[in-house]
Amino acid sequence: MRAEHPKLEAGLAALGIDVRSGTSLSELTSLGIGGTTDLLRITKHDSIPDLIELLEHHNIPYKFLGGGSNLLVGDGELPWVILQLAKPDPEIVLEGNFAHVDAAADLGRTVTFCAKHDLGGMEGLIGVPGTVGGALRMNAGAYGMQIGSYVREVKLYRAAERKIEILKGNQISFEYRHTSFGPDDMMLAVTLELPSKPFKEILQGIRICNEKRRSSQPLGQKSAGCIFKNPPGASAGRMIDELGLKGRSVGDAKVSDRHANFFVNAGQASAKDMLTLISDVRGRVENAFGVKLENEVVVWNA
């Protein structure tokens, strides 16, 4: 999809939108998979309602992109433009135990920044790729913690209301890899309340989490993290492993040899390859265990 109409281009310029034509989503996703479209980078949160109105006036479909770390995008020319927040300076402002964080901020750097100021609690997220906004949307968590526990306020573009709103933490439902945000809501900023901890203590927790990840995850390969959510009381990775599916591949899409719930792009995998592999593994698990695995990875088909 191209944002090429002269009046549209003039409107985008007036809103301060940075247009990057013909961007490949394979360059913006951790899987390294995805077709081509125009990327519209948003420099001012307040411009979003007018931007959406402008795109809809010109019949331009759109999708919001965060850090692209939990995303499988279709191949070829994509039928929508991509909206993405540009990173502000500063990304994080601290006020006592409160961290005011822009949604475009890198999650790992946010954890480290807070740790250096003796604010902990999020050590388990240090190795989770992507942005703070993406972590909010899916209530990212690891090693017994989840980001939703620390959320006190979220600023977002509320798609259903066509306006920017601020929600208190108790107005949001945070569950396992799920939140009450609408599918088209766009995370803009969050206020986190974090417990005070000595930096050395936080650093030790970070080291333990990093060691666990290095020993069990394909950190040096292109992946989108866990492909499937864990069913209640079970482990998706363990079931896939028990079926001997580590190393199984379709084209260059491959079940990781290190962690069976991580599927990797071992070369030039297409979205079609990855979707075929996901469907194959899901079917085998259902046949063997009677469990239909639900995607944790978000799929954008062209």
Buried (B, 14 or more C-beta within 10 A) or exposed (E): BBBEBEEBEEBBEEBBBEBEEEBBBBEBBBBBBBBBBBBBBBEBBEBBBBBBEBBEEEEBEBBBBBBBBBBBBBBEEBEBBBBBBEBBEEBBEBEEBBBBBBBBBBBBEBBBBBBEBBBBBBBBBBBBBBBBBBBBBBBBBBBEBBBBBBBBBBBBBBBEEEEBEEBEBEEBEBEEBBBEBEEEBBBBBBBBBBEEBEEEEBBEBBEEBBEBBEEEBBBEBBBBBBBBBBBEEEBBBEBBBEBEBBEBBBBBBBBBEBBBBBBBBBEEBBBBBBBBBBEBBBEBBEEEBEBEBEBBBBBBEB
